[in-house]
Amino acid sequence: MTSVRHSATTHVGLVRTVNEDSVLALPDRRLWIVADGMGGHAAGDFASQTVVEAAATLPAGLSPVDQLGALRVALAGAHEAIREEAARLGVPVIGAAIVALMLAEGHFVGLWAGDCRLYRLRDGAIELLTTDHSVVGALVQAGQMSWDEAELHPQSNAITRAAGVGEVLDLDKVQGETRPGDRYILCSDGLTKYAGFETLRETACGAPLEVVADRLLQVALRGGGADNISIIVVDVA
């Protein structure tokens, strides 16, 4: 990879009064994260910030293998801190859906828990690299509906994994080679409930990096902006 660039945005949306999403961009370590908090107001905000703050403490100069291991440890620590906060507040659950992208030596790794997503645009086609950990995600995996149809399902927000949920943080991983021209999109469900595959492809394909995140944000706001919206776009040259 000769260069990697990114743009990012996060927005409270048009309905909610608190932004429970958090984003992290560490381009020097080639690491990007979107966290979507749940639990209401300060609780969800605490969860997502705990995730990104834990990841931000990773030391520079690690090998790719060591950085990936350190990221897993940091996210597991955030998981425990969120569980402790829920116990302190006496609430059933506080959590944060997570998606993380790491680039190194011509390869990518994606880690996730919940329904934050990682897409890749390559040669004019868009591909969803993650699989939602949700009630409707299981229906998609069973072939009973498409991802776009799942966004319209009444249980579309019912996630089954997140930082702070369950005894241990159960992360999934996807990995593969990168190519020059690849464009990755990390986002919270505040975008995907308004932007299906074709809308994402048409909006992000070929557009200058500097405007893509804002254009995608405007799609969600025009659709109603009922949730917080977070987007990170990463280009590989």
N, C-alpha and C positions, 0 to 999 in steps of 0.2 A: 504494500500500500504506500503510494507516494504521499498521499495526504488524506485526512479525514476532517470534515467540517460538520457543524451542526447548527440548528436553530431550535428554540424551545419557547413555549408559552404555557401559562396556566391562568385560568379565568374562573371566577366564581359562578358564572352563568347568569341567567335572568330571573331565577326563582329563589335560590338559596341565598342566605345572608352571610354564610361562612364558607370559605374555600377549604374543604377537607382534603384536597389533593396537595401533593408536594412533588417537585421535580428536582433531579440532581444531574448536573452535567460536569464530568471531570475529563475533559478532552485530553489532558496530558497523560491520563491513565487509560484513555479510551474506554470509559465507562459511563453509562447513562441509565437513569432509573426514573420511572414514574410510579408513584404510590398513591392509591385512592383510599382514603380513610373512611371508616364506617363506625357508627356509634353515636353520631349526633354532635354537632357543634364542636366544643372544645375536645371531646373524646376522640372523634375521628381525625381532627386536626393534630392532636397529640400523636396518634398512631402513625400517620403518614410522615410527620416530621421526625419521629423516632427512627423510622426506617432509613430515611435519607441521611440523617445525622450520623447514624451508625456506619453507613457505607462511606461517608465522607472522611471518616477517620482512617481509612486504609492507607498504609504508608506507600510512598512513591518508590519506584525502582524495583518492584517485585517482578519475578518472572511471571508469565501468563498463568502457569499452573498454580504458583503460590498466590497470585492475586485472586484467582477464582476460589481457592480454598479460604483465603482471608475474607472474601465477600460472603461466603456461606456462613462463616463463623460470626461475622458482623450482623448478618440478617437474623441468625438464630438468637443472638443477644438482644436484638430489637424485639423479637417475638416474646422473649421472656419479660422484657421491660414493659411491654404492652399488657401482657397478662397480669403482671404485678399491679399496674395502674388500674385495671378493671377490678381487681380484688380490693384495692384501696378505696375505690369509689363505690363498691358494692353493686356494680352493674353486671348484667349477664355476659356481655361481650363488647369488647372494643377490638377493632382490627383494621388491617389495611391490605388491600389487594396490591400486588407488586408485579412489575415487569422490569427486568434489567437486561441491558445489552452490553457485552464486552467484545472488543475487537483486538486481535493480536495475530501477527505473523500470517496474514492472509486468511484468517479464519474468524468466525463469529461464534459466540456462545450467548444464548438467551436463557435466563432463569425467570420463573414466574410462579405465582400462586394467586388464584382468583381469576378475575375477568379483565384485568388490564391486558392489552394485546401488543404483539410485535408483528408487524407486516414487513414484507420486502417487495420493493418494486425492482424488477429486472427485465430489461429488453421490452418494456412497454406492458408487461403483465404484472399483476399483483398477487401475492401469496400470503396467506395467514400462517405464520410460523408457530404460533402458540395455539393451545386449545383451552377454552374457558373452563375453569373449575366451577361449574355451576349446574343447577338442575337442568337448564335447557341445553347446556353443553353436552351433558350425557345423552340427551335426545338426538343432538346432531351427530354425535359419535355413533349412535345406533342407526343412523340413516333415516330417522323419522322426520327431519326437517333440515333446512339449510341454515347457515349462520345468519343470513339476512332475515329469514323467517323467525329465527330465535329471538331477535331483538324486539319483535312485536308480541312475544309471548308474555302473559301476565306474571310469570315467575322469572322474567329475564334478569332481575336483580338479585336473585337468590343464589349466592355463591357458596361453595362447599369447602374452599380453602382460603386462608389469608394469614398474614402475620398477626399473631395474637389469638388465633382460633385453633383450638386443639392442644394436645399436650406438647407436640413438637411441630416445627414448621416444615411442611411437606412441599418442597420445591420441585417442579419439573424442569427439565433441561432440553434444549434443542441446540444443535451445533452444525456447522458446515463451513464450506469455503466461501470466501468473498470474492467478488470480481469488480474490476473498475467499472464505475457507473451504477453500482448497487445503491439503492436508497432505502433506508430502514425507517419505519415509523413506529414509535412507541406511543401509546395513548391510553387514557382512562375510558371507561364506558360512557362518559359524557359526550364523547365524540361518536363512538360507534353506534349508539342508539339512533343517530341521525344520518350517519354516513355508511351506506352499504359498500360492497366491494367496488362496484362500478363508479360510484361517486368518489370514493377515495382515489381510484386509479385516474379518473379524469381530472381531478383537482390537483393531484400531486405529480403526475407523470409529465416530465419535461419542464415544469415550472422552476424558476430560479429558487435556490435554497432559501434565500432571504425572505421569500414571501409565502412559502408553502405552509408553514405552521399557522400563520395568520389566516390564510385562505381556508384552511381546514377548520379553524376556530369559527370563522364566519358561517361556514356550513352548519355547525352545531347551533350557533346563536339564531340563525334564520329558522332553523327547525323548531326552536322553542327554548333551548338552553335551560332545560329543567334540572340539570345536574351540573356539578363542577366539570370543567373541561381542561385536560392537560395533554399536551402534544410535544414530542421531541422528534425532530427529523434529523437523520444522520446520513451524510453522503460519503461514499468511498470513491476516491479518484485514483 
